[in-house]
């Protein structure tokens, strides 16, 4: 169905068994106002930017009016949260519909922070402005870094106060995703043990995300392998830019391989594998270096849900799943090694590359070197800035690296151009994000946030205006902490 906003919905999830979701309209809000709108993303989706920023369009983005052709619903799912299994669901989000783009692609349009649902577990279902702006900033930065991610179409303030530790302005985020199918979705359906439902969900996920699996002898095993490969690639990309998700519960791992749920996420400054930012991660379960292991653990939980589909003989099914799961670490290591070679300008493979990379990371850790800027300094040959580059350890490593670069068939200028396209000049530095959020939330001043977004839009441009945003924060006695915003 097409209309004056450009909505063209085909709501396939709403045609699945009713136990998978709860039909539900968002809770109306008193006085919505759009504070951020993503015009390039709207164009990609085939939506009319001008119409969506009109009074009626903003009412749709706030949840006061359903979009024409939409079928709003809250999705049910479960999840292992910090290792403990819980029945969950969209506690403050409503899927408005599935948009078909002019290119024939399908995207979920979801409103986040739009009121209570049957899965709110006593919560108010609302969202505050700061975390919604934060998700907008970081998800769009991830998209610019070419990392698979959900995206943000708009942030609308609601004109009401939301109570957490203090009274804060309320907001609704419009999130865009290839789908919101999660490992936790499969855990929920498998846990119900209703005959046929699991097969329906798996067939739906295959048709939507991995249709080539249909042609394989065991399509469910092929589907599992496809998800493993998508997640292995995603995790390597996180690690290569120093991204720390912060809350890798199974309900926050998508089947599509997109990054989802930007709660207590952050980017690492000084390199330390044990870095944790989330205030609720007391024991470092989701620390930077643990992320690949946790992804494998989550995929093992996914495998458990698929066992009834893999083979009638459950022991045989378990063996099949375990054999497939072993491929995760192989795939991850291959992606990470290839990514590090790109960052270091190593255009051909060498058996000693793993050692060269490991030794650099160890030196960076020993000297608390900035993760992003170290690779930038290597790219631009800037070695006079600090004690790290003057250390004997780094000088010896640099000599090995330069000797290794001599194997490249290309000139240094060509190698440097290659490195520039794999080492971002800017990331969403935590102190810069916080500055922008403070100005917007406390003063209603969106200029710092808009400037930050514009700088993050082209992370591989290496332009002069990006330089001030590449500066690490001043050292502080208090470690940076993030909060989930629920």
N, C-alpha and C positions, 0 to 999 in steps of 0.2 A: 504494500500500500504506500503510494507516494503522496506528498502534500507540500504545503508552502514552507515547511521547515527542512525539507529534504529527507525526512525519515522514510526508510524503506525497510520495514521490519518483516522478519520471517522467524517466528519464535518457536524454534524446535525444542528447546529445553522444556517449555510449557506443555509439550505434547508427550513428555515422559510420564511414568507412573506418578500419581498425585502424592505418593509418600515421599518423593524426592524434594518436595518444596511446599510452601504455603502461599497461595495467592494473597496478595496484600497490597493495598495502596500506601504510599508514604504518608507520614503525618504532616499536615499543612503547617506552615510557619508564618509568622505575622507580617514581616516586611522584608522579603528577599532582595538582595542587591548583588550583582555580579562584580567581583573584585579581580578575578583573573579569567581570561577566556583565551583558548588556544586556537587561533584562527587557522594555522597550517594543518593542525590535526582535524579540525572541522571540515576543511576542504578535502583531506584524504578520505574522510568518512562520507563525503557527499552531502554534508549538511550546510544549511544556509546560515552563515555567521551573523549576518545582519539581523535576520529574523530571530535567531536564538538569543540575541542581545537586546531584543525588544522586551517590553513588559511581560507579554505572554510567554515569550521564550524563556525569560528568567524564571517565570512561575513554573515552567516545566523542569528547568534545571534545579529548582529548589524542592520539587516534589509536590507543589501545590496543584499541579495539573498534570495528568498523564499524557505522554506524547501520543499523537494519533497512531493507532496500530500497535501500541505497546500493550504488553500483558504483564504488569508488575507482579513480582513474586520474590519471596525470600527463600534461598536455597538451604537445604539441610545438608550437613556433613558432620563428620567426627574428627578427632585428631589426637595424636600424642603430643601433649603440651609439656615440654621439659621432661619427656619420657613417660608421662602418665596419661593414660587413655581417658578421653572425655567425649561425650556426645555434645555436639556444638551446632552450628548453623549461622546464617547471617544475622547477627545480633543487632546490627545497626546499618545494614545495607539492603538495598532492594534492586534486583535486576529488572530494568525497565523494558528491555527487549533486545533483540539481536539485529543489528543494523547490517544490511547488505550494501556494500560500497559500489560505486560505479565500476570498479575493477572486478566485482564479483566476490570480494572477500567478505568474511563474516566477523563481526565484532560484537561482543557484549557491551551494552551501555548500562552501567550500574551507578546508582546514587548511594553515596556512603555518608552516614550521619543523619538519616532521614526518619528516625523514630523507632519505637519498639517493634519487635517482631516476636513470633512465638519462640524464638531461640535466644532472646535477650538475657535470659537467666537473671532477672532482677535488675538489669541495667536500664538506663533511660533511652538507649538507642541513638543518642545524639553524639555529635562530634564538635570539638572546639576548633577555632580558627587556626591556631598555630600548627597542630599536626596535619591538617588538611593542606595548608600552604606548604608544609615540609614535604608531604608526599608529592605535591605538584612539582616542586623544585627538583627533588631527587629522581623521581621517575622520568621526568623530561631530560634531565642530565644523563641518565642511563641510556635513554633512547638515542641521544646525540653521541654517546660513546659506542653506539652500535651493539649494545647488549640487549638481548631479548627482555622485554619488560611490559607490564601493564602501563598505560599512559593516562594522562590527566587532561580532560577536556575543559573543565571549568571549576572554579571555586565560587560559591555563592554564600554570602553571609545571610543569616536568617532573621536578624533583628531581635533575637531572644538571647538570654543568658543561660549558660550551661554550667552546672555546679560540679566542680571536681574538688581540689583542695581549696580553690577560691572560685569566685564567679568569673566566667570567661565568655567571650563572644562565641556564639554558635555558628556553625558553617556546614555546608554540604559540598562534597566533592563528587564530580562526575568522573568515574573511572571507566577506562576503555581497555578491553582485554580480548584476546582471541577466544578465550572462554574462561569461566571461573571453576572449571573442573579441577579438583584437587585430589591428592592421595587420600585426604580425609573424606572426600565424596565417596570413594570406593570403600573406605573403612566403614562408613555409615551404612551403605547399602549391603555390604557383606555381613555386617553385624546384625542386620534384620533377619537374615536367613529365610527370606521369602523366595520361593522357587521362581526362577526366571528373571528376577529383577537385576541380579548382577550381570547376567548375560546381556540384558537390554542396555544397561549402562555402558558396558565394555563395547558393545557393537556401536553405540552412539558415539563414544569417544574415538573409536577407530574411524568411523565415517567422517567425523568432524576434523580430526587432526592427522591421522596416519592411514589414509585410504589404501596405500600400497600394501599394508599388512593383510588386506582382504585376499590378496593373491597368494599368500604364503600357506604352506601345508598346515601349520598351526598358527592361525592368525592372532590368537591371544598371546602366544609366546613371542611372536614377531612384534606385537604391540608393546609388550613389556620391554623388549630390546630397544624399540624406538624411543620410549620414554627414558630409558637408561642413557642412551646416547645424547638425547636433548639435554638432560640434566648434567651429564659429564661436561658437555660443551659450556653450558651456562656457568657451572661452578668454576671452571678454569677462567672464564672471562671475569667473574667476580674477583678472583684471586689476583689476576693480572693488573687490576686497577686499584687494589687495596680496599675493596668494598666489603663491609661486614654487615650482613643482614640483621643480625641481632636476635631473631626469634624464628629459627628454622623448625618450627613444629610441622607435623605432617599436614596440617590444614593450611600451611603456607607454602606448600610445594605443588606447583601446577603440573598437570598432565602435558600441557603444551610446551613446557620448558621456558615459561616467562617468569621473570622476577615479579613477585606479588607481595602486597602488604608491607608497605614502608613504615613500620612502626619505629622501633628504636635503632634503625640503621644508621650507619655513618661511614665515612671514609677515613682510613688510617693516615696519620701524618708521619711521625717517626716509626720506622719499621720495627715491629715486635710481633712475632707470631702469636703471642699470648694475648694480644689486644682484645679487650671487651669494652664496649661502650654501654650496653643496656644495663639499667639500674636493677632489673629483675633477674639478670643472669649472674647469680651470686657465685657460682662455681665454674664459670667459664665454659659451660657446655657448648655455647655457640661462638667461642673465640675464633679469630681469623683462621688459625691453622687447623681448627677442628671442622671447618665447614665441609670439606670433601668427605670426611668420615661420617658426619651427620647425614649428608646427602645419601650415602650408601646405606646407612641405617634406615632412613626414611623409605628408600626404595625396597629394602627388605620387608618393611611393613606393607608396602604396596604389593609385593609378590605374594604375601600371605593372603591378601584378598582375592588374588587371581587363581589360587591353587585349584578351586573346583572347576575352573574353565580349562586349565592346562591339560589335565588328564583325569580319567575316572580313577585311576590308581594314584592315590594321594602321595604315596611314597615316591612314585615315579615323577609326579608333578613337582614335588619338592626338589628332587634332584635336577629337574629341568630348570627350575627357577634359580637354584643356587649356581648352576653352570652359567646361566645368562648373567646373573648379578656379578660374577667375577669380572665381566667385561667392563664394569664401571671404572675400576681403578686404572685399567689399561687405557681406556678411552680418555679418562681425565688426565692422566700423565702425558699422553700424546698431545692433547690440546694445550696443556700448560707449557710443555717443553717447546712446542711450536710457537706459542705466544711469546715466550721469553726470548726465543731466537729472534723473533721479529723486533722485540724491544731493544735487543742488543745489536741489531744489524747483522746477524749471522745468517747469511742468505743461502747457505748450504749446510747440511747436517754433518756433525762430527761426533764421534763416540765420546769425546771428552767434554761435550757441551754441558751435560748434567752437572759435572764437577765444577765447571767454570761458573755456572749459574748459582749453584749451592754456595760456593765460596763467596761470591758477591753478596748474597743475602745474609750470610753469616757476618761479613764485615759491616754491612749496613746495620744489622742488629747490634753488634758490638759498639758501634759509634753512634747509635740512635739517629742514623741518617734518615732524612725525609724520603719516603718511598717514591712518590711521584717525581720529585725534583731531582733525585739521583739519576733516574733514567733520562730526564730532560738534560741534565748536565753532561751526561755521556753523549747525548745526541748533538749537543752544541759545543762539545769540547770545552766546558767551563770547569776548570779544576783548581782555581785559585781562591775559592770562596771560603773554605773552612778547613779545620784540622783534619777532617776525615780524608780529604784528597791529598793532604800533605803527609799522611801516615805511611809508614813503610809497607804495611799490609796492603793498602790500596794501590800504592805505586807498583808493587809486585804483581797484583792482580791486573792492573791496567796494562802492564807490559805483556802479560799472557793474552789479554783481550785483543790488543792491537796486533799481536802476532797472528791471532786467530782470524782477524779481519782480513789479513793478507790473502786468505784462501778465497775471498769473494772475487768473482770474475768482474764485478762492476767496480766503477770508480768510487772513491770516498763520497763524492757529491751525490751519486746515485744511492749509496748506502744510507747516507744521512737523510735523504728524502724518504726513504723507506722507513727509517726510524721515526721520522716526524709524524708519519701516518699511524704509528702504533704506540706513541707516547704522548698522551694528552698534555696540553699546556696547562689546562685547568681541570679541576674536579670540584665538586661542591664541598669546599673546605668547611669544616664544622663551625669555625668561628665566624666565617662569612655568612653561612646559613643562619646562625643565631642572630647576627646583627640585623639581617634583613627581616627575620621574623619579629624581633623586638620592635623595630620601627613600624611594621605593618600592624601588629596586634595591639601594641601599647599606644601608638600615636596615630594610627590610620594613615601612615606615610608609606606608600607602596613604591616609591622611587628607588630605594636601595634594592628591593626585591626584583623590580623590573630590570635594573642594571645587571644584577647577578644572573638573571635568566638569559639576558642577551649575551653575556660573556660565555655562559655555559653552552649556548646554542651551537657553537662551532669549536669543540675542544681541540681539534687538530689544526686550527688556523694559525696558531703561534703568532698572534698579532700583538702589537705593543700595548694595546688597551687591556690585554689579559694579564700583563705582568704583575700588577698589584694584587690580583686575585690568586696568583700562584705562590704568594708569600706564606710560609707556615705561621701558625700562631706563636706568640711569645710563650716561652716555658712558664708553666704554672705549677704550684704545689698541689693543686686540686685537679685530679684527672677529669677529663670531659665525660659527662654522663648523659645518656639519652633515656627517654621515657616512652612507653608505648602509646600514650595518648587516649586510652580507652576510658 
